Amino acid sequence: MTTSATNPSDDGNSSDDSRYFIQVTENLPSLQECYSFVNDPGCGAVSTFVGTTRDNFNGKRVQKLSYEGYVPMAVKELKKLCTEATLKFNVAKIATVHVLGACPVGEPSVILACSSPHRRDALHCCEFLIDELKARVPIWKREVYEGDESVWKENIEWKEGKSHRVMVKVDEAK
């Protein structure tokens, strides 16, 4: 099942939704698709962030990540983040896309892109978006290790504003 939303306008907000490309989906668009969306002739900068699955964590071999999310709320929060970012930074367009389901090692799980007249706003906007996405958007990550051990990971940004990571071991019935 693929769940996605592009340019949502479900809350009646007066923001210009055509400036945002938002998806939460099992079939992640490519970095090139995100770049093509944000590329703007009036802008001299495009900044991107691509989060990928690494093959290790704390000495353990990671096989894959698996993401679950509450899509309607995730899309709504991503739209809010885009609106906040356009108020905070001088950016023309923003793409925010996140995968659901399995994400093998080396594959992207999140792609952010934004365009602005100058580099500083584009760079700071991407940093703001990834930090706030991890703190506010209801998408949950399970890290799967060799030997079928897995852990649900809570983002550092979530735990009562404290900078530490929480992990919960998953007991799976086989």
N, C-alpha and C positions, 0 to 999 in steps of 0.2 A: 504494500500500500504506500503510495506517495502522497504526502501531505505538503502543500506549499501555498504560499500566497505571494503575489507580486503586486506591488503598489496598492496596498490595502487602503480602504477609505471607510472603514466600518464605524468610526466613532464621530464622524461629522466634523472633525477638526478642519480648520480653514487652511491648514498648511498645503503647499503644493506637492501632492503625492507623486507627480511625475518626476520629481527630483530624487525619488527613492526607489531602489530595487531591493525588495525584501523577500527572502525565501527561507523556509524551514522545511527540509525535504530529504527524502532518501536518495535523490538524484541531484547532487550538488552541481550547480553551474560551474563552468571553468573560470579560472582567473582571467582568461582572455575575454569571456563574456562579461564579467564584472568590470574589467577595464574599459571595454567598448561602451558599456552603459554610462560610466562616469566621465569618459573622455569628453571634453567640451572645448570648443575653439576659443572661448574667452578665458581659459585657464592655462596657466603655465606649469602647473604641478598636478600630478596624480600620485597619491600615496596608497600603498596596499599593505595589508597584513594577511598572511596565510598561516594558520595554525595547523600543524601536521602531527600525525601520530608518531611518536618516537619509539624505538625498540627496547627501551629500558627505563626502569624507575627504581631507585634505591637498590641497585644490584640485581633486580629481577628482570627477566626477559619478558617484554610485553609482546603479546601476539596481536592484539587489536584493542581498540576502544569501541564501546557501544554506547550510543546516545539515545535517550528517551526524552520526550518533551511534551508539554501541553501546548499544542500548536496555536490555537486561537490566542491564548494569552502571550505566548512567545512573540507572535507577529505583532500584537498590540504593543508590547514592550519595546520591540525593535523599532517600531514606528515612533514611539515616544523618544527613544534614544536619538534617532535621526533628526527629529524636530529639535530636541535640545542641542544637538551638535550644530545644526545650522544657525541656531541663535547664538551659540557660544563662539563659533569659528566662522570665518568667511569662506564657506564652501559652496560649490554649485550643485554637485550631485553626490549621492552616497549609495553604495551597494553594501548590504549586510546579508550574508547567506550562511546557513549552518546546516550540517548534515544531521539526519536521524538514522538510527540503525548502526550497522557495523561500519567501522572505519579502520581498515588495515594499516599496518606500519607503512609510513612514507606517504600516505594519502592525506589530503586536506580535510579537516573537519569544519573549519570556519574560514571564510574569506571576507575581508573588509576592504573597501576601496572608496576613495573620495577624491574629488577634484576641487582645486581652488586656484585663484589667481597667482598665489605665491606658496612656496614649499612649506613654510612654517605652520600655517593653518592646516594644510593637508596632513602633515606629520602628526601634529598634536590632536587632530580630529581622530585619526586612526587609533592613537593611544587611548584617548577618551572612550572611543567605541568599544574596544576590546575589554578594557577594565570594567566599564559599566555593564556590558553584555554578561560577563562572568559573574558580576555581582547581582544582577537583577532579572535576567531572562530565565524563565523556568525550563531549562534544558539540563538534564542530568547525565553524568558520565560514569560509565563502568569500565574499569581497566581490567583486561583479561590477560593473565600471565600464562607462561608455559605450565603444563600440568593441570590446567583447568581451574586454577585458583583465580578468583576475581574479587575486586573491591569497588564499591561505589565511592567515588571521590567527591568531596565537597570542596568547592573553590575556596581559596584563601579569603577571597573578598566576601564570602557569605557568613562566616562564623562570627556573629555578634560584633562585627567590625574589628575583630582581632586578627592579626597576621599569622595564622597557622592553618595547616591543612588537616582536615578530618577524613579518615578513611574507615569504612565499615566493611568488614569481610563478608562476603556473600556465601551462605551455605546453600549449595544447590543439591537437590535430590536427583540422583542418577538412576 
